[in-house]
């Protein structure tokens, strides 16, 4: 069965001008012509056109496609195998790009999808937006940051209020333990340090003991973190630091 250039263009989703160009450069010439000289494409021509369009999708130049298709060592099966490998590789790269783009989209979010009124209810005078750039610079490339971004992007006001309540409850019990005179290396202090680690894991990212001790060191090194814990109770930063390190040593 033979097809006109117009019909082939319609079937393949290309223009007649494109088919004329392929004919002119010898990439795809119709095998038959009518008595009046019109181009007629047969089944083999359509199969070659399909191969050309596959390779064009893979961004091969017309010269490269001609060399591939005219290689006497290649057959239809070899072309399909080659295209399968190329497409599989391209799909993998595209999937990686999609993942990267999705992460970039999430990273643009603060992770706090609240109205200004809800933000004040949850965080008071603290504005997470003020620290987004610094956080991305310091931890943006880590798995923990990516996981935290994915989780918090879905949190509602009720989620944040529940998180706030759990942390405040932990803070009250930790303060009471300090008031009791228990040392930071006591089993009770280590249990609360472990609860602190698990709170982070439950709400933000998987907090290993290595990460947890790193956070404890940062609480002492960064005045902003120190001030946060000292506002709850003077001496709390050092006490928490020591309890976290003791807990990590005991449990690992």
Steps between C-alpha positions, in 0.01 A plus 500: 500500500637842404433834673514855374734750662201676653368182657842406640539848645161462668579153637845594629411842635756682288468757224508430129795739481691279745441194283612692192818600684571141602460402135732777381785399732454129431394412853156373400399476138166347402544162335225552245356774284169515322468519125475876534818518712352543846690351793366176644627352828483129569511307829881484508514877456264550794714272716809704410313821577406361840867429570594852391241654731614286792858620459386860454322474834833393643651818351719333239587715199373399158856417394542269800166333431593437138829340605322277755220387271726440202749291698500161328581330830175622662159344467154586633554307823831676562333837448225417746751377758711814460196724527378313806836555674508866404140559606550316829800719576310812404201401715734450797652844448157656465384330820805636679419845365139472613615399848741793512231742383249367753754546776580852379127580506470368855815681609342828392232441758575586856317186593247700701180533301320733738330836483675787684249466785560125528876553492479738794282252689753223448834680504433831674757761403725241336480509119637187322538702179780701662721192515417321173801623304746414775349155550517423127864614485605293800295184450328526160701215349436251779251214503368626834413839352326345201298267720407784736391717206277225364336435837444857616361609165194289580449612860186690595450743788375211717816304424720791604297560816533131592875523442515811718304327777724194497814714521360712780403188694850361452648833613296498823609149589860574413495813719349304787775243470765772518327645807515159666880512491539188283832505310502526121643147479214350704266245339210747532689776318613260229142380454385857441793558264386192308146637492641826361670304220183308424296821483731624226475168316121494523443855383786592270761244398666179616729630773785257558711511815781655297269775376357546849839554662587740219186698582595502868839651412327761284268596786808609695685653205212706356384781729150490353445139600663562836265791565197287410578234760630745760167684476329180614742452788850636566761228458271290285719514187802343664285249689322393181831482313649269763187283520490456121865396487460261794192348337681451170792325670267274699274397213756452220 
